Amino acid sequence: WEDENRKKYYSLLTDTVRQYLEDRFNIQALEQTTTEIIRDLKFADISPEDKAFLKQILQQADFVKFAKFKPTDDDGLSALDKSFDFVQQTKIEVIDPIIEKKDVE
């Protein structure tokens, strides 16, 4: 995100977040605008804090990509950290029953 790669950085970061929203919450985020995603987030089982973060990062990425906004280095690191936190808090843990049975025996 540092130097002149901010646009690429935010594009990759938000593309990853959008893909996660599709896979985890069935929100067609890759085909939608930020406004449409934010609208659909209202119906998703996501905390208000996470919805506010997603709105912030998607809008910030739009400003970087289309309005030549230059966020600080701290903004870039914070966006990445918060994206990881969002995934960690909302991911579904899949437990393999075969492995669990072996652990019990």
Secondary structure, 3 states (H helix, E strand, C coil): CCCCCHHHHHHHHHHHHHHHHHHHHCCCCCCCCHHHHHHHHCCCCCCHHHHHHHHHHHHHHHHHHHCCCCCCHHHHHHHHHHHHHHHHHHCCCCCCHHHHHHHHC
